[in-house]
Amino acid sequence: MRISEMVITPLACPDPPLLNHHGVHEPWFLRVIVRLRTEEGLEGIGEGPGGGLYVQQLNAASKHVVGADPYQIEALRVLIGRPNVFSTIEVACLDLIGKATGRPVYDLLGGAARRRVPFAAYLFYKQAGDDSWGQALTPEELLRQAERFHESYGMTVFKLKAGVLEPDLEVRTIKLMRERFGPMAGLRIDPNAAWSVETSIWVAEQLRETWLEYLEDPTDGIEAMSQVAQHTPLPLSTNMCVTAFEHIPLAFRQRAVQVVLGDHHGWGGLTAYRHLGVICKTLGWGLSQHSNSHLGVSFAAMIHAAAAIPNLLYASDTHYPWNAESDVVCETDRFRFRDGKIDLWDAPGLGVSIDEDKLEAAHAAYVNRGSAAMARDDVSAMRERQPDWLPHMPKW
């Protein structure tokens, strides 16, 4: 079996005005769908982060992909080089192999370690927008958002995207959630390194009795994280200072983190993410799963990864509830949350296919964005709303 065609389709999809330390989500988030076709009539699909530069990198990689045997994944990894570009192509190759063999992708990764995959409610302070979620700019409004996630999806693990309000207000938000959802709920907070070491230590002390699952990237860099870790019993996690295999030795020596949030999009695909799981188990680290704005192809890949990695014991992050209405896959009924979990399916490959009409509409939106579709820009989006705003780091 050889790949005869690689089709790259960049997309722009509506995004609500979610706030983070770096600004606010633009009205559109960018993704790309890659389809690998064979002369036998099979098609494998992958999804990546999108934007003009990423599309250029995919186009540059296509010379290594067309004509290749999709089973020779490691050769493609070396030839393509860029882990974030290879990852999208690898997922499409695994989807192809699964369809050719009649096996789901999680079987290609070693088999299912679990049949139900848990996810966390991803909570954001939020400006009012053209959506049903409404404003969430206070601890009380954020609590109502958490209650909606719990009522609609059954989620009992809650992650707060912080670094937006004053630290004492974000501490209050977490404490309100602990009071509302009780001692068994999982709580996490992630300011994307918006705090200084001193503020991080202060927040950790304020939240000591809330028993967070973990405190994610309170401050910037391995050295600073190590300083915070020396002053709190709370586990520290990261998706910022350990984002590649070469970062692991220093972080381990410095005792900077206890949990890594892996992401197949950035680490180099599903097989690399599984390798990360083995390393984390060896080092005694926990493993979780990171998310960014995404559609159903990425969500399916995340579900397969979470099913196949035995020591992925934390509920995974996902933006899917925020982005579900923009999805371009046909099988959205697979993504029904029950008690905060997604039930695994047995269809070959990823088990999803493309809705051509929705894909065409999202591609047209991308084309209409013109030069604004080169990359995500939360800073400019925030300055449109608040012209004097600056992305100072650390903010507190």
Secondary structure, DSSP 8 states (H G I E B T S, - for coil): --EEEEEEEEEEEE---BEETTEE--SEEEEEEEEEEETTS-EEEEEE--SHHHHHHHHHHHHHHTT--TT-HHHHHHHH--HHHHHHHHHHHHHHHHHHHT-BHHHHTT--S-SEEEB-EEEE-B---SSSS--B-SHHHHHHHHHHHHHHH---EEEEE-SSS-HHHHHHHHHHHHHHH-TTSEEEEE-TT-S-HHHHHHHHHHTGGG--SEEE--SSSHHHHHHHHTT-SS-EEESSS--SGGGHHHHHHTT--SEEEE-HHHHTSHHHHHHHHHHHHHHT-EEEE---S--HHHHHHHHHHHHH-TT--S-B---HHHHGGG--BS-GGGG--BTTEEE----SBTS--B-HHHHHHHHHHHHHHGGGGSS--HHHHHHHHSTT----SS--
